[in-house]
């Protein structure tokens, strides 16, 4: 089994009317239920609709923890799902299902060595 992260950047979310978000939430929660029933989802959730609160950097040899993002990115992660499936084809299927339920783009990446089951 391979672990994948499916994610979106907050800036990819279209400006839907507020009343559309109830339907989007319903569809997204129903999809997460399907993924849980399939036994493939390890985590799914959205993040605050703000830039990162803090960053930590130890590249100078001294740990610095400061407010805000590490850099001034134009985009930041808005939410993600971690799944574990047998094939990339399955991962692509679930990425598409999430994109349809949320109604905005998603990206898929595999984890490298070091994945730990919790």
C-alpha positions in Angstrom: 0.0 0.0 0.0 1.2 3.5 -0.8 0.2 6.6 1.2 -0.9 9.7 -0.8 -1.8 13.3 0.0 -4.5 14.9 -1.9 -4.6 18.7 -1.3 -5.7 22.1 -2.6 -4.5 25.6 -2.2 -6.9 28.0 -0.7 -6.6 30.3 -3.6 -8.0 27.6 -6.0 -11.4 27.8 -4.3 -13.8 29.7 -6.6 -15.9 32.5 -5.3 -19.1 30.5 -4.9 -22.2 32.1 -3.5 -22.4 31.5 0.3 -25.5 29.4 -0.2 -23.6 26.8 -2.4 -21.3 25.8 0.5 -24.0 23.8 2.3 -24.3 21.6 -0.8 -20.5 21.4 -1.1 -20.1 20.4 2.6 -22.8 17.8 2.2 -21.2 16.2 -0.8 -17.7 16.4 0.7 -18.8 14.8 4.0 -20.6 12.0 2.1 -17.5 11.3 0.1 -15.3 11.1 3.3 -17.9 8.7 4.6 -17.5 6.5 1.5 -13.7 6.7 1.8 -13.9 5.6 5.4 -16.2 2.7 4.5 -13.6 1.7 1.8 -11.0 1.8 4.6 -8.6 4.1 2.7 -8.8 7.5 4.3 -6.3 8.2 7.1 -7.2 11.9 7.6 -9.3 14.5 5.8 -9.9 18.1 6.7 -9.7 21.8 5.8 -7.5 24.4 7.2 -8.2 28.0 8.3 -8.7 30.3 5.4 -5.7 32.4 6.4 -2.0 32.2 5.8 0.1 30.1 8.1 0.2 31.3 11.8 3.8 30.5 12.4 7.0 28.9 11.0 10.1 27.3 12.4 13.5 27.4 10.9 16.7 25.8 12.1 18.8 26.2 9.0 21.2 28.7 10.6 22.0 26.3 13.4 19.7 28.1 15.8 16.0 27.4 16.0 13.8 30.4 15.2 10.0 30.3 15.6 8.2 33.3 14.3 4.8 34.5 13.4 3.4 34.1 9.8 4.5 32.1 6.8 8.1 31.2 6.2 8.0 33.0 2.9 5.5 35.3 1.4 3.7 32.8 -0.9 0.9 33.7 -3.2 -0.8 30.5 -2.2 -1.2 28.3 0.8 -2.7 24.9 1.5 -6.4 25.1 2.2 -7.1 21.4 3.1 -5.8 17.9 2.5 -6.7 14.2 2.7 -4.3 11.4 3.4 -5.2 8.0 1.9 -3.6 4.7 1.6 -4.3 2.6 -1.5 -2.8 -0.2 -3.5 -2.3 1.6 -6.8 -1.8 5.1 -8.2 -4.9 4.5 -10.3 -7.0 4.2 -7.1 -5.4 7.4 -5.8 -6.2 9.2 -9.0 -9.8 8.0 -8.7 -10.2 9.4 -5.2 -8.5 12.7 -6.2 -11.1 13.1 -8.9 -13.9 12.2 -6.5 -12.7 14.9 -4.1 -12.4 17.5 -6.9 -16.0 16.7 -7.9 -17.3 16.9 -4.3 -15.5 20.0 -3.4 -15.9 21.6 -6.8 -12.3 22.9 -7.0 -9.0 21.5 -8.2 -7.0 19.0 -6.2 -3.4 17.8 -6.4 -2.1 14.3 -5.7 1.4 13.4 -4.4 2.8 10.1 -3.0 4.6 10.0 0.3 8.2 8.9 0.2 9.8 6.4 2.6 9.1 7.3 6.2 5.3 6.8 6.2 4.1 5.7 9.6 0.8 4.1 10.2 -1.0 5.5 13.2 
